[in-house]
Amino acid sequence: MDLNFTEADQKFRAEVVDFIKTNLPAEIADKVKHGKHLSKDDHMRWQQALGRKGWLVASWPKKHGGPGWTATQKYIFDNVCAEMNCPPIIPFGTKMVGPVIYTFGNEEQKQRFLPGIRESTVWWCQGYSEPGSGSDLASLKTRAVREGDHYIVNGSKTWTTLGQYAEWIFCLVRTDVNAKQQEGISFLLIDMKSPGVEVQPIIMADGGHEVNSVFFTDVKVPVENLIGKEGEGWTYAKFLLANERSGIAAVPQSKRGVESLKRIAASEQQDGKPLIQDGAFRDKIADLEIQLQALEFTELRILSSEAAGGAPGPEVSFLKIRGSEIQQRITELAVEAVGYYANPYLPGLLWQGSNEEPVGPAYATTAAPRYFNVRKTSIYGGSNEIQKNIIAKMVLGL
């Protein structure tokens, strides 16, 4: 694998830099840089700019509206976006349901749903986990009973990220209670404005309204919103999860996090010297960088495989496990670096215009809220314990 950028790659990088400078509002970049919560409008402004450029769905095939980038171009784009404090692209439409629709959906569904995802004019959310079905997703109980040209859906989903903004939700539902768990599941697209859909907020430890519970009470869903065949939803779900897990690694964001950690360690004093000069703490950062570099090479190998026509497979579980562990380690070291300044827990400071007064340096205010929030990364997208089972079975053949 050639890691040297060609002249064309360098030209592409310059194009990305120029686009971001022109299209990313400074106030949004500042929020990202300082770990502030982003509004729906913040996300939509950036994603619609990418959509107009044709860059929002970088991983899609060209025939479905993707830019036709090489694996190297995707790598460059992701890293430049992280370096320049771009908001993360919300993955539910672009990386999750979009690929399911263009891979398993019919032509009418592709024409109906894909443009809104490519242009970021429609916000999607995910309806997988339930109060009693998280890592054991196949035990889900939300029912969809067919009545003529509609399904009647009853049940609930939880941990529905940013569902308060969503116009549509893609859901796993049980359409056959007598079949084996995985064989009785179907994949439905549900309009969030449908009568009987209720969204209730779940406030996170950092004070943010990031996730929700969604309840369905006799919700009528047209049969035409069924993806693929009834009872084959588990196949589509596994395909979607592979795409989701490949993005959870968040290598470019972690690289930015390590650089931020170094700046904090250079500013914090210990025994009259910058913390970065403490050998023990410096070793912790070095170990973290080595792990991150190894993860990046693993991701590049998978990207190269995809560029050759492959699809994300069980090996993406490696990315999910190590990526989430590295993200958590960055937040742990940040709390260690700022020391007692992490104790005043002021999550309100993550909101623009907060009246709370920071205690200590500005960079310390996000340390504790960020630490608590990132505990989730080893659980969502399939817990790391589940990922290890997948590796054991599908990769190692145990």
Secondary structure as UniProt FT lines:
FT   HELIX           7..23
FT   HELIX           26..33
FT   TURN            34..35
FT   HELIX           40..53
FT   TURN            56..59
FT   HELIX           62..64
FT   HELIX           71..83
FT   TURN            84..85
FT   HELIX           92..97
FT   HELIX           98..104
FT   HELIX           107..118
FT   TURN            119..120
FT   STRAND          124..127
FT   TURN            131..132
FT   HELIX           137..139
FT   STRAND          143..147
FT   TURN            148..149
FT   STRAND          150..157
FT   TURN            161..162
FT   HELIX           163..165
FT   STRAND          168..174
FT   TURN            177..178
FT   HELIX           181..184
FT   STRAND          185..191
FT   TURN            192..193
FT   TURN            195..196
FT   STRAND          197..203
FT   TURN            205..206
FT   STRAND          209..222
FT   HELIX           223..225
FT   STRAND          226..227
FT   TURN            230..231
FT   HELIX           233..248
FT   HELIX           251..267
FT   STRAND          269..270
FT   TURN            271..272
FT   STRAND          273..274
FT   HELIX           275..277
FT   HELIX           279..307
FT   TURN            308..309
FT   TURN            314..315
FT   HELIX           316..338
FT   HELIX           339..342
FT   HELIX           347..350
FT   TURN            352..353
FT   HELIX           362..364
FT   TURN            365..366
FT   HELIX           367..373
FT   HELIX           374..378
FT   TURN            379..381
FT   HELIX           384..390
FT   HELIX           391..395
//
